[in-house]
Amino acid sequence: MKRVTVILSALSIMIGACNNEPKDSVEEADSANKANIDSPSVAQPITTDAETSSFLVKAANGGMTEVQLGQIAQQKGTHQKVKEFGSMMVHDHSAVNDQVKALAAQRNVILPDSVSDENKKEIADLGKKSGSDFDKAYVKAMVKGHESTIDLFEKSLDKINDSEVKTFINNTLPKVRNHLDSVKAIQKTLK
């Protein structure tokens, strides 16, 4: 019987190794959290609900994306305001990312270790641009991204019961709105 178990385990590992299609890090985190909520692990049970877990994963994905795009803007931006905005994104979103990580760790929520495949594509596409085309595309992406973040945060306020995460959202929303106002002002100067 042990031999059958060993053979089945080896086959399982081989099949898994043959299926090397990389998975989206955000999807993996969501899936692991859902499984942990549905069938809690005795070692590290998730201490929150699905809405809070999902919010933290999305916030981490968005924050990591903002940092990476900000780093590119610092390097490739031609307009000084674009470079400065990129620097602010790296600084501010790195701090917010640290807060998201701390909230997730306290709740045993698994966060993605990299940005989603969709965001990787956006980062790569933006990285191919240069000059004023880059500046305009980056600013447009920042407007869209910050509008999306505000929407996520506002909708999550109604769905999340965790008071500490709600406090985080309420404290972070004004900063995100300020970022949106700033990038919209930059967008007007680039037209």
C-alpha beads as a LAMMPS data file, in Angstrom:
LAMMPS data file: protein, C-alpha beads

191 atoms
190 bonds

1 atom types
1 bond types

-500.0 500.0 xlo xhi
-500.0 500.0 ylo yhi
-500.0 500.0 zlo zhi

Masses

1 110.0

Atoms # bond

1 1 1 0.000 0.000 0.000
2 1 1 2.878 2.383 0.773
3 1 1 4.277 1.744 -2.687
4 1 1 0.972 2.725 -4.343
5 1 1 0.847 5.923 -2.283
6 1 1 4.432 6.792 -3.215
7 1 1 3.753 6.125 -6.901
8 1 1 0.572 8.223 -6.850
9 1 1 2.412 11.054 -5.108
10 1 1 5.212 10.925 -7.665
11 1 1 2.699 10.934 -10.536
12 1 1 0.941 13.893 -8.990
13 1 1 4.211 15.816 -8.758
14 1 1 5.137 14.924 -12.347
15 1 1 1.739 15.980 -13.678
16 1 1 2.016 19.232 -11.765
17 1 1 5.498 19.810 -13.146
18 1 1 4.313 19.161 -16.698
19 1 1 1.589 21.743 -16.285
20 1 1 4.065 24.612 -16.037
21 1 1 1.645 27.240 -17.239
22 1 1 2.314 30.120 -14.867
23 1 1 -0.684 31.290 -12.896
24 1 1 -1.638 34.852 -12.221
25 1 1 -0.273 35.750 -8.779
26 1 1 -3.447 37.645 -7.842
27 1 1 -5.666 34.727 -8.854
28 1 1 -3.456 32.338 -6.869
29 1 1 -3.723 34.526 -3.755
30 1 1 -7.506 34.846 -4.105
31 1 1 -7.849 31.110 -4.638
32 1 1 -5.660 30.239 -1.641
33 1 1 -7.570 32.674 0.589
34 1 1 -10.938 31.325 -0.557
35 1 1 -9.810 27.774 0.131
36 1 1 -8.518 28.833 3.548
37 1 1 -11.809 30.557 4.391
38 1 1 -13.888 27.596 3.143
39 1 1 -11.701 24.982 4.859
40 1 1 -9.628 26.760 7.505
41 1 1 -6.133 25.520 8.177
42 1 1 -5.520 24.699 11.794
43 1 1 -1.994 26.099 11.561
44 1 1 -2.934 29.504 10.136
45 1 1 -6.653 30.139 9.808
46 1 1 -7.724 33.302 8.020
47 1 1 -9.186 35.594 10.629
48 1 1 -11.357 37.658 8.305
49 1 1 -14.132 37.331 5.748
50 1 1 -13.997 36.919 1.978
51 1 1 -14.760 40.598 1.264
52 1 1 -11.874 41.828 3.404
53 1 1 -9.522 39.209 1.991
54 1 1 -10.453 40.117 -1.581
55 1 1 -10.046 43.835 -0.868
56 1 1 -6.558 43.338 0.585
57 1 1 -5.476 41.294 -2.457
58 1 1 -6.813 43.932 -4.879
59 1 1 -5.257 46.767 -2.877
60 1 1 -1.880 44.979 -2.892
61 1 1 -2.079 44.398 -6.645
62 1 1 -2.949 48.028 -7.327
63 1 1 -0.301 49.346 -4.969
64 1 1 2.467 47.220 -6.448
65 1 1 1.427 48.354 -9.922
66 1 1 1.537 52.031 -8.924
67 1 1 5.055 51.598 -7.531
68 1 1 6.354 49.863 -10.655
69 1 1 4.754 52.419 -12.976
70 1 1 6.111 55.231 -10.794
71 1 1 9.618 53.826 -11.116
72 1 1 9.263 53.764 -14.896
73 1 1 7.956 57.361 -14.873
74 1 1 10.987 58.486 -12.903
75 1 1 13.244 56.982 -15.577
76 1 1 11.327 57.655 -18.792
77 1 1 9.280 60.745 -18.043
78 1 1 10.244 63.813 -20.043
79 1 1 8.030 66.335 -18.285
80 1 1 9.335 67.253 -14.816
81 1 1 5.850 67.009 -13.285
82 1 1 5.529 63.440 -14.614
83 1 1 8.844 62.492 -13.010
84 1 1 7.812 64.120 -9.720
85 1 1 4.438 62.391 -9.781
86 1 1 6.172 59.055 -10.419
87 1 1 8.401 59.690 -7.418
88 1 1 5.369 60.492 -5.271
89 1 1 3.716 57.240 -6.418
90 1 1 6.743 55.189 -5.414
91 1 1 6.951 56.873 -2.014
92 1 1 3.245 57.001 -1.126
93 1 1 2.230 53.615 -2.519
94 1 1 5.207 51.875 -0.931
95 1 1 3.987 53.177 2.437
96 1 1 0.405 52.077 1.704
97 1 1 1.671 48.680 0.524
98 1 1 3.398 48.243 3.894
99 1 1 0.094 48.953 5.645
100 1 1 -1.747 46.446 3.426
101 1 1 0.915 43.826 4.173
102 1 1 0.554 44.416 7.915
103 1 1 -3.253 44.171 7.782
104 1 1 -3.030 41.002 5.697
105 1 1 -0.453 39.415 8.013
106 1 1 -2.625 40.091 11.075
107 1 1 -5.482 38.264 9.346
108 1 1 -3.370 35.501 7.760
109 1 1 -4.442 36.666 4.300
110 1 1 -2.153 35.611 1.466
111 1 1 -1.185 38.493 -0.809
112 1 1 0.084 38.188 -4.383
113 1 1 3.855 38.195 -4.760
114 1 1 3.655 40.098 -8.044
115 1 1 1.171 42.162 -10.016
116 1 1 -1.623 40.535 -12.007
117 1 1 -0.977 39.412 -15.566
118 1 1 -3.212 42.237 -16.806
119 1 1 -1.138 44.808 -14.922
120 1 1 2.130 43.211 -16.099
121 1 1 0.946 43.765 -19.663
122 1 1 0.072 47.396 -18.910
123 1 1 3.512 47.932 -17.344
124 1 1 5.259 46.325 -20.318
125 1 1 3.220 48.322 -22.849
126 1 1 3.948 51.571 -21.054
127 1 1 7.641 50.704 -20.815
128 1 1 7.809 50.550 -24.627
129 1 1 6.739 54.181 -24.992
130 1 1 9.047 57.168 -24.908
131 1 1 9.025 60.943 -24.953
132 1 1 5.739 62.806 -24.761
133 1 1 3.903 59.624 -25.801
134 1 1 5.124 58.036 -22.585
135 1 1 4.137 61.051 -20.485
136 1 1 0.604 61.120 -21.898
137 1 1 0.124 57.359 -21.621
138 1 1 1.463 57.273 -18.053
139 1 1 -0.758 60.136 -16.930
140 1 1 -3.786 58.543 -18.611
141 1 1 -3.022 55.246 -16.831
142 1 1 -2.681 57.082 -13.508
143 1 1 -6.049 58.801 -13.930
144 1 1 -7.706 55.481 -14.765
145 1 1 -5.894 53.637 -11.979
146 1 1 -6.731 56.180 -9.295
147 1 1 -10.378 56.378 -10.363
148 1 1 -10.513 52.591 -10.153
149 1 1 -8.841 52.599 -6.728
150 1 1 -11.288 55.178 -5.385
151 1 1 -14.171 53.057 -6.686
152 1 1 -12.740 49.907 -5.050
153 1 1 -12.174 51.660 -1.721
154 1 1 -15.613 53.313 -1.631
155 1 1 -17.461 50.094 -2.530
156 1 1 -15.403 48.124 -0.018
157 1 1 -16.381 50.505 2.787
158 1 1 -19.973 49.290 2.421
159 1 1 -19.045 45.597 2.247
160 1 1 -16.285 45.232 4.850
161 1 1 -17.068 44.788 8.535
162 1 1 -13.473 44.830 9.793
163 1 1 -13.116 48.159 11.636
164 1 1 -9.321 48.291 11.283
165 1 1 -9.488 47.786 7.512
166 1 1 -12.283 50.389 7.303
167 1 1 -10.057 52.831 9.186
168 1 1 -7.258 52.103 6.719
169 1 1 -9.632 52.794 3.807
170 1 1 -10.931 56.021 5.357
171 1 1 -7.379 57.228 6.051
172 1 1 -6.112 56.300 2.588
173 1 1 -8.977 57.588 0.428
174 1 1 -8.106 61.301 0.826
175 1 1 -4.536 60.582 -0.330
176 1 1 -5.777 58.677 -3.375
177 1 1 -8.190 61.508 -4.229
178 1 1 -5.313 63.965 -3.885
179 1 1 -3.241 61.842 -6.274
180 1 1 -6.121 61.861 -8.755
181 1 1 -6.462 65.651 -8.547
182 1 1 -2.699 66.054 -9.007
183 1 1 -2.481 63.784 -12.030
184 1 1 -5.525 65.413 -13.649
185 1 1 -3.786 68.785 -13.291
186 1 1 -0.692 67.335 -14.969
187 1 1 -2.873 65.868 -17.718
188 1 1 -4.186 69.353 -18.575
189 1 1 -0.640 70.651 -19.067
190 1 1 0.249 67.817 -21.456
191 1 1 -2.519 68.456 -23.988

Bonds

1 1 1 2
2 1 2 3
3 1 3 4
4 1 4 5
5 1 5 6
6 1 6 7
7 1 7 8
8 1 8 9
9 1 9 10
10 1 10 11
11 1 11 12
12 1 12 13
13 1 13 14
14 1 14 15
15 1 15 16
16 1 16 17
17 1 17 18
18 1 18 19
19 1 19 20
20 1 20 21
21 1 21 22
22 1 22 23
23 1 23 24
24 1 24 25
25 1 25 26
26 1 26 27
27 1 27 28
28 1 28 29
29 1 29 30
30 1 30 31
31 1 31 32
32 1 32 33
33 1 33 34
34 1 34 35
35 1 35 36
36 1 36 37
37 1 37 38
38 1 38 39
39 1 39 40
40 1 40 41
41 1 41 42
42 1 42 43
43 1 43 44
44 1 44 45
45 1 45 46
46 1 46 47
47 1 47 48
48 1 48 49
49 1 49 50
50 1 50 51
51 1 51 52
52 1 52 53
53 1 53 54
54 1 54 55
55 1 55 56
56 1 56 57
57 1 57 58
58 1 58 59
59 1 59 60
60 1 60 61
61 1 61 62
62 1 62 63
63 1 63 64
64 1 64 65
65 1 65 66
66 1 66 67
67 1 67 68
68 1 68 69
69 1 69 70
70 1 70 71
71 1 71 72
72 1 72 73
73 1 73 74
74 1 74 75
75 1 75 76
76 1 76 77
77 1 77 78
78 1 78 79
79 1 79 80
80 1 80 81
81 1 81 82
82 1 82 83
83 1 83 84
84 1 84 85
85 1 85 86
86 1 86 87
87 1 87 88
88 1 88 89
89 1 89 90
90 1 90 91
91 1 91 92
92 1 92 93
93 1 93 94
94 1 94 95
95 1 95 96
96 1 96 97
97 1 97 98
98 1 98 99
99 1 99 100
100 1 100 101
101 1 101 102
102 1 102 103
103 1 103 104
104 1 104 105
105 1 105 106
106 1 106 107
107 1 107 108
108 1 108 109
109 1 109 110
110 1 110 111
111 1 111 112
112 1 112 113
113 1 113 114
114 1 114 115
115 1 115 116
116 1 116 117
117 1 117 118
118 1 118 119
119 1 119 120
120 1 120 121
121 1 121 122
122 1 122 123
123 1 123 124
124 1 124 125
125 1 125 126
126 1 126 127
127 1 127 128
128 1 128 129
129 1 129 130
130 1 130 131
131 1 131 132
132 1 132 133
133 1 133 134
134 1 134 135
135 1 135 136
136 1 136 137
137 1 137 138
138 1 138 139
139 1 139 140
140 1 140 141
141 1 141 142
142 1 142 143
143 1 143 144
144 1 144 145
145 1 145 146
146 1 146 147
147 1 147 148
148 1 148 149
149 1 149 150
150 1 150 151
151 1 151 152
152 1 152 153
153 1 153 154
154 1 154 155
155 1 155 156
156 1 156 157
157 1 157 158
158 1 158 159
159 1 159 160
160 1 160 161
161 1 161 162
162 1 162 163
163 1 163 164
164 1 164 165
165 1 165 166
166 1 166 167
167 1 167 168
168 1 168 169
169 1 169 170
170 1 170 171
171 1 171 172
172 1 172 173
173 1 173 174
174 1 174 175
175 1 175 176
176 1 176 177
177 1 177 178
178 1 178 179
179 1 179 180
180 1 180 181
181 1 181 182
182 1 182 183
183 1 183 184
184 1 184 185
185 1 185 186
186 1 186 187
187 1 187 188
188 1 188 189
189 1 189 190
190 1 190 191
